Amino acid sequence: MKELGRIVDIEGSYAIVSVKRSEACSKCGACEMGTTDKETRLKIQNDLKGTVGDMVEIELPAQQFLKASAILYLIPLVALLIGVFSGYAIGNNLGINGELTGAILGIILTAVTYLVIKMMDPVFRKTNKFLPQMVGIVSSKKKGDRKNGK
């Protein structure tokens, strides 16, 4: 998935890139740094030495996007289903309302899964596997138009 954005700030070896949300990501909500529904700001490695005002192309490979989606959505769904079915069985074996026990255990396991994912976020960020990469500078205010990257 490729997007265009403008560098709005530099923080050490990172660039803060303002990206207009495309239709593909407008309803995801995974970007915590989003400032509006139409724009988000991403902190990405500034490997191409872009400067403030540069228009850059960023990319998150489709395989990484799918892995991130599975972590955010599929794993909690599996936890919910395990909790519901386990709670139902446990509740019926103990002679209490299995449906209620299943619902409560499903919600608890889903919440725990999201907390674990949230706690793992620094590890995911450190590996840079699930962060977009700057692959090209489309235009630069200081140096004229140029093309870099892949």
PyRosetta script that sets phi, psi and omega in degrees:
from pyrosetta import init, pose_from_sequence

init()
pose = pose_from_sequence("MKELGRIVDIEGSYAIVSVKRSEACSKCGACEMGTTDKETRLKIQNDLKGTVGDMVEIELPAQQFLKASAILYLIPLVALLIGVFSGYAIGNNLGINGELTGAILGIILTAVTYLVIKMMDPVFRKTNKFLPQMVGIVSSKKKGDRKNGK")
pose.set_psi(1, 119.7)
pose.set_omega(1, -179.6)
pose.set_phi(2, -110.3)
pose.set_psi(2, 143.7)
pose.set_omega(2, 178.6)
pose.set_phi(3, -139.9)
pose.set_psi(3, 158.9)
pose.set_omega(3, 173.4)
pose.set_phi(4, -107.7)
pose.set_psi(4, 144.0)
pose.set_omega(4, 177.8)
pose.set_phi(5, -151.2)
pose.set_psi(5, 168.3)
pose.set_omega(5, 179.8)
pose.set_phi(6, -115.4)
pose.set_psi(6, 133.1)
pose.set_omega(6, 176.8)
pose.set_phi(7, -71.8)
pose.set_psi(7, 122.9)
pose.set_omega(7, -178.6)
pose.set_phi(8, -108.7)
pose.set_psi(8, -14.6)
pose.set_omega(8, 179.5)
pose.set_phi(9, -162.9)
pose.set_psi(9, 156.4)
pose.set_omega(9, 175.8)
pose.set_phi(10, -121.4)
pose.set_psi(10, 130.1)
pose.set_omega(10, 177.1)
pose.set_phi(11, -127.1)
pose.set_psi(11, 93.7)
pose.set_omega(11, -177.9)
pose.set_phi(12, 64.0)
pose.set_psi(12, -121.2)
pose.set_omega(12, -179.8)
pose.set_phi(13, -92.5)
pose.set_psi(13, 10.7)
pose.set_omega(13, -179.4)
pose.set_phi(14, -113.4)
pose.set_psi(14, 150.5)
pose.set_omega(14, 174.1)
pose.set_phi(15, -113.8)
pose.set_psi(15, 139.0)
pose.set_omega(15, 172.9)
pose.set_phi(16, -95.0)
pose.set_psi(16, 115.8)
pose.set_omega(16, -174.3)
pose.set_phi(17, -112.4)
pose.set_psi(17, 126.7)
pose.set_omega(17, 175.9)
pose.set_phi(18, -90.0)
pose.set_psi(18, 122.2)
pose.set_omega(18, -176.1)
pose.set_phi(19, -122.8)
pose.set_psi(19, 131.1)
pose.set_omega(19, 173.2)
pose.set_phi(20, -76.9)
pose.set_psi(20, 130.1)
pose.set_omega(20, -177.4)
pose.set_phi(21, -67.4)
pose.set_psi(21, 131.6)
pose.set_omega(21, 175.1)
pose.set_phi(22, -86.0)
pose.set_psi(22, 173.8)
pose.set_omega(22, 177.5)
pose.set_phi(23, -60.5)
pose.set_psi(23, -33.6)
pose.set_omega(23, -177.1)
pose.set_phi(24, -64.9)
pose.set_psi(24, -32.7)
pose.set_omega(24, -176.1)
pose.set_phi(25, -112.5)
pose.set_psi(25, 2.6)
pose.set_omega(25, -172.8)
pose.set_phi(26, -64.8)
pose.set_psi(26, -27.0)
pose.set_omega(26, -177.0)
pose.set_phi(27, -109.1)
pose.set_psi(27, 3.9)
pose.set_omega(27, -175.3)
pose.set_phi(28, -69.5)
pose.set_psi(28, -53.1)
pose.set_omega(28, -179.7)
pose.set_phi(29, 79.1)
pose.set_psi(29, 8.9)
pose.set_omega(29, -178.8)
pose.set_phi(30, -74.1)
pose.set_psi(30, -25.9)
pose.set_omega(30, -179.3)
pose.set_phi(31, -79.3)
pose.set_psi(31, 107.6)
pose.set_omega(31, -179.2)
pose.set_phi(32, -73.8)
pose.set_psi(32, -19.6)
pose.set_omega(32, -176.0)
pose.set_phi(33, -88.8)
pose.set_psi(33, 6.0)
pose.set_omega(33, -176.9)
pose.set_phi(34, -58.9)
pose.set_psi(34, 135.7)
pose.set_omega(34, -178.1)
pose.set_phi(35, -98.8)
pose.set_psi(35, -31.9)
pose.set_omega(35, 176.8)
pose.set_phi(36, -143.0)
pose.set_psi(36, 175.7)
pose.set_omega(36, 176.7)
pose.set_phi(37, -68.0)
pose.set_psi(37, -24.0)
pose.set_omega(37, -175.7)
pose.set_phi(38, -100.5)
pose.set_psi(38, -8.8)
pose.set_omega(38, -175.4)
pose.set_phi(39, -141.7)
pose.set_psi(39, 147.3)
pose.set_omega(39, 173.2)
pose.set_phi(40, -138.2)
pose.set_psi(40, 155.7)
pose.set_omega(40, 177.7)
pose.set_phi(41, -116.7)
pose.set_psi(41, 129.7)
pose.set_omega(41, -178.1)
pose.set_phi(42, -118.3)
pose.set_psi(42, 139.8)
pose.set_omega(42, 175.0)
pose.set_phi(43, -99.3)
pose.set_psi(43, 110.4)
pose.set_omega(43, -176.5)
pose.set_phi(44, -127.2)
pose.set_psi(44, 156.9)
pose.set_omega(44, 179.1)
pose.set_phi(45, -61.8)
pose.set_psi(45, 131.1)
pose.set_omega(45, -178.5)
pose.set_phi(46, -94.3)
pose.set_psi(46, 62.7)
pose.set_omega(46, -177.3)
pose.set_phi(47, -65.1)
pose.set_psi(47, -27.5)
pose.set_omega(47, -176.5)
pose.set_phi(48, -94.7)
pose.set_psi(48, 6.6)
pose.set_omega(48, 177.3)
pose.set_phi(49, 57.9)
pose.set_psi(49, 43.5)
pose.set_omega(49, 176.1)
pose.set_phi(50, -68.5)
pose.set_psi(50, 159.2)
pose.set_omega(50, 179.5)
pose.set_phi(51, -120.8)
pose.set_psi(51, 165.6)
pose.set_omega(51, -179.2)
pose.set_phi(52, -56.9)
pose.set_psi(52, 131.9)
pose.set_omega(52, -179.2)
pose.set_phi(53, 99.3)
pose.set_psi(53, -16.5)
pose.set_omega(53, 179.7)
pose.set_phi(54, -68.0)
pose.set_psi(54, 141.0)
pose.set_omega(54, 172.6)
pose.set_phi(55, -93.5)
pose.set_psi(55, 122.9)
pose.set_omega(55, -174.4)
pose.set_phi(56, -123.9)
pose.set_psi(56, 155.0)
pose.set_omega(56, 174.5)
pose.set_phi(57, -101.7)
pose.set_psi(57, 127.4)
pose.set_omega(57, 177.7)
pose.set_phi(58, -118.7)
pose.set_psi(58, 153.2)
pose.set_omega(58, -176.1)
pose.set_phi(59, -143.3)
pose.set_psi(59, 139.8)
pose.set_omega(59, 168.1)
pose.set_phi(60, -120.1)
pose.set_psi(60, 112.1)
pose.set_omega(60, -178.0)
pose.set_phi(61, -54.4)
pose.set_psi(61, 143.8)
pose.set_omega(61, -176.5)
pose.set_phi(62, -55.8)
pose.set_psi(62, -38.5)
pose.set_omega(62, -179.7)
pose.set_phi(63, -62.9)
pose.set_psi(63, -42.1)
pose.set_omega(63, 179.2)
pose.set_phi(64, -69.1)
pose.set_psi(64, -37.1)
pose.set_omega(64, 177.3)
pose.set_phi(65, -61.6)
pose.set_psi(65, -42.2)
pose.set_omega(65, 179.1)
pose.set_phi(66, -67.0)
pose.set_psi(66, -39.4)
pose.set_omega(66, 177.3)
pose.set_phi(67, -63.6)
pose.set_psi(67, -44.2)
pose.set_omega(67, 179.2)
pose.set_phi(68, -63.1)
pose.set_psi(68, -41.0)
pose.set_omega(68, 178.1)
pose.set_phi(69, -63.0)
pose.set_psi(69, -40.5)
pose.set_omega(69, 178.6)
pose.set_phi(70, -63.7)
pose.set_psi(70, -41.9)
pose.set_omega(70, 179.5)
pose.set_phi(71, -63.7)
pose.set_psi(71, -44.0)
pose.set_omega(71, -175.9)
pose.set_phi(72, -75.6)
pose.set_psi(72, -29.9)
pose.set_omega(72, -172.3)
pose.set_phi(73, -118.7)
pose.set_psi(73, -44.1)
pose.set_omega(73, -174.3)
pose.set_phi(74, -73.0)
pose.set_psi(74, -45.0)
pose.set_omega(74, -179.4)
pose.set_phi(75, -62.1)
pose.set_psi(75, -47.1)
pose.set_omega(75, 176.5)
pose.set_phi(76, -62.5)
pose.set_psi(76, -34.1)
pose.set_omega(76, 177.5)
pose.set_phi(77, -64.3)
pose.set_psi(77, -43.3)
pose.set_omega(77, 177.5)
pose.set_phi(78, -62.7)
pose.set_psi(78, -41.3)
pose.set_omega(78, 177.7)
pose.set_phi(79, -61.9)
pose.set_psi(79, -41.0)
pose.set_omega(79, 177.9)
pose.set_phi(80, -60.6)
pose.set_psi(80, -47.9)
pose.set_omega(80, -178.7)
pose.set_phi(81, -64.4)
pose.set_psi(81, -42.1)
pose.set_omega(81, 177.6)
pose.set_phi(82, -61.6)
pose.set_psi(82, -44.0)
pose.set_omega(82, 179.5)
pose.set_phi(83, -62.6)
pose.set_psi(83, -42.8)
pose.set_omega(83, -179.0)
pose.set_phi(84, -64.6)
pose.set_psi(84, -49.9)
pose.set_omega(84, -177.7)
pose.set_phi(85, -68.3)
pose.set_psi(85, -40.2)
pose.set_omega(85, 178.4)
pose.set_phi(86, -65.8)
pose.set_psi(86, -45.8)
pose.set_omega(86, 179.7)
pose.set_phi(87, -61.8)
pose.set_psi(87, -39.0)
pose.set_omega(87, 178.1)
pose.set_phi(88, -62.0)
pose.set_psi(88, -46.5)
pose.set_omega(88, -179.5)
pose.set_phi(89, -66.4)
pose.set_psi(89, -44.5)
pose.set_omega(89, 180.0)
pose.set_phi(90, -63.3)
pose.set_psi(90, -45.4)
pose.set_omega(90, 179.9)
pose.set_phi(91, -59.9)
pose.set_psi(91, -45.2)
pose.set_omega(91, 179.6)
pose.set_phi(92, -65.7)
pose.set_psi(92, -37.8)
pose.set_omega(92, 178.6)
pose.set_phi(93, -67.9)
pose.set_psi(93, -30.7)
pose.set_omega(93, -179.9)
pose.set_phi(94, -89.8)
pose.set_psi(94, -3.0)
pose.set_omega(94, 178.7)
pose.set_phi(95, 78.8)
pose.set_psi(95, 20.9)
pose.set_omega(95, 175.9)
pose.set_phi(96, -112.9)
pose.set_psi(96, 174.2)
pose.set_omega(96, -177.0)
pose.set_phi(97, -61.0)
pose.set_psi(97, 108.0)
pose.set_omega(97, -178.5)
pose.set_phi(98, -66.3)
pose.set_psi(98, -36.0)
pose.set_omega(98, -179.8)
pose.set_phi(99, -66.0)
pose.set_psi(99, -43.8)
pose.set_omega(99, 179.2)
pose.set_phi(100, -66.6)
pose.set_psi(100, -44.2)
pose.set_omega(100, 178.2)
pose.set_phi(101, -60.6)
pose.set_psi(101, -42.3)
pose.set_omega(101, 178.6)
pose.set_phi(102, -63.1)
pose.set_psi(102, -43.5)
pose.set_omega(102, 179.9)
pose.set_phi(103, -63.7)
pose.set_psi(103, -45.0)
pose.set_omega(103, -178.7)
pose.set_phi(104, -65.4)
pose.set_psi(104, -46.7)
pose.set_omega(104, -179.8)
pose.set_phi(105, -65.5)
pose.set_psi(105, -37.4)
pose.set_omega(105, 177.2)
pose.set_phi(106, -62.0)
pose.set_psi(106, -44.1)
pose.set_omega(106, 179.2)
pose.set_phi(107, -66.1)
pose.set_psi(107, -41.2)
pose.set_omega(107, 179.6)
pose.set_phi(108, -63.1)
pose.set_psi(108, -47.2)
pose.set_omega(108, -179.9)
pose.set_phi(109, -64.1)
pose.set_psi(109, -37.4)
pose.set_omega(109, 177.4)
pose.set_phi(110, -64.4)
pose.set_psi(110, -45.0)
pose.set_omega(110, 179.1)
pose.set_phi(111, -62.3)
pose.set_psi(111, -43.1)
pose.set_omega(111, 178.8)
pose.set_phi(112, -62.2)
pose.set_psi(112, -41.4)
pose.set_omega(112, 178.9)
pose.set_phi(113, -61.0)
pose.set_psi(113, -44.7)
pose.set_omega(113, 178.3)
pose.set_phi(114, -64.8)
pose.set_psi(114, -37.0)
pose.set_omega(114, 177.0)
pose.set_phi(115, -64.6)
pose.set_psi(115, -41.1)
pose.set_omega(115, 177.8)
pose.set_phi(116, -64.1)
pose.set_psi(116, -43.5)
pose.set_omega(116, 178.0)
pose.set_phi(117, -61.0)
pose.set_psi(117, -42.8)
pose.set_omega(117, 179.2)
pose.set_phi(118, -63.2)
pose.set_psi(118, -41.1)
pose.set_omega(118, 178.7)
pose.set_phi(119, -68.2)
pose.set_psi(119, -28.3)
pose.set_omega(119, 179.1)
pose.set_phi(120, -81.8)
pose.set_psi(120, -9.0)
pose.set_omega(120, -177.5)
pose.set_phi(121, -53.3)
pose.set_psi(121, -44.5)
pose.set_omega(121, 177.9)
pose.set_phi(122, -60.6)
pose.set_psi(122, -34.5)
pose.set_omega(122, 177.6)
pose.set_phi(123, -66.9)
pose.set_psi(123, -44.3)
pose.set_omega(123, 178.5)
pose.set_phi(124, -62.0)
pose.set_psi(124, -41.6)
pose.set_omega(124, -179.9)
pose.set_phi(125, -67.0)
pose.set_psi(125, -36.3)
pose.set_omega(125, -178.6)
pose.set_phi(126, -65.1)
pose.set_psi(126, -36.0)
pose.set_omega(126, -179.2)
pose.set_phi(127, -77.1)
pose.set_psi(127, -17.7)
pose.set_omega(127, -178.5)
pose.set_phi(128, 61.0)
pose.set_psi(128, 12.5)
pose.set_omega(128, -179.6)
pose.set_phi(129, -69.5)
pose.set_psi(129, -33.8)
pose.set_omega(129, -173.8)
pose.set_phi(130, -106.6)
pose.set_psi(130, 16.1)
pose.set_omega(130, 177.5)
pose.set_phi(131, -107.4)
pose.set_psi(131, 144.5)
pose.set_omega(131, 176.4)
pose.set_phi(132, -62.6)
pose.set_psi(132, 153.3)
pose.set_omega(132, 177.6)
pose.set_phi(133, -116.1)
pose.set_psi(133, 144.5)
pose.set_omega(133, 175.6)
pose.set_phi(134, -78.7)
pose.set_psi(134, 119.1)
pose.set_omega(134, -176.2)
pose.set_phi(135, -111.2)
pose.set_psi(135, -10.8)
pose.set_omega(135, 178.5)
pose.set_phi(136, -170.2)
pose.set_psi(136, 149.5)
pose.set_omega(136, 172.4)
pose.set_phi(137, -102.5)
pose.set_psi(137, 114.8)
pose.set_omega(137, -175.7)
pose.set_phi(138, -78.5)
pose.set_psi(138, -45.1)
pose.set_omega(138, 177.0)
pose.set_phi(139, -150.7)
pose.set_psi(139, 148.0)
pose.set_omega(139, -178.6)
pose.set_phi(140, -128.6)
pose.set_psi(140, 131.1)
pose.set_omega(140, -179.4)
pose.set_phi(141, -66.7)
pose.set_psi(141, -36.5)
pose.set_omega(141, -175.1)
pose.set_phi(142, -82.8)
pose.set_psi(142, -35.8)
pose.set_omega(142, -170.8)
pose.set_phi(143, -111.7)
pose.set_psi(143, 11.7)
pose.set_omega(143, -177.9)
pose.set_phi(144, 77.7)
pose.set_psi(144, -177.0)
pose.set_omega(144, -179.9)
pose.set_phi(145, -72.0)
pose.set_psi(145, 138.9)
pose.set_omega(145, 176.8)
pose.set_phi(146, -152.1)
pose.set_psi(146, 159.2)
pose.set_omega(146, 177.5)
pose.set_phi(147, -122.5)
pose.set_psi(147, 131.4)
pose.set_omega(147, 176.2)
pose.set_phi(148, -132.7)
pose.set_psi(148, 177.3)
pose.set_omega(148, 172.4)
pose.set_phi(149, 94.1)
pose.set_psi(149, -151.9)
pose.set_omega(149, -173.3)
pose.set_phi(150, -70.9)
pose.dump_pdb("model.pdb")
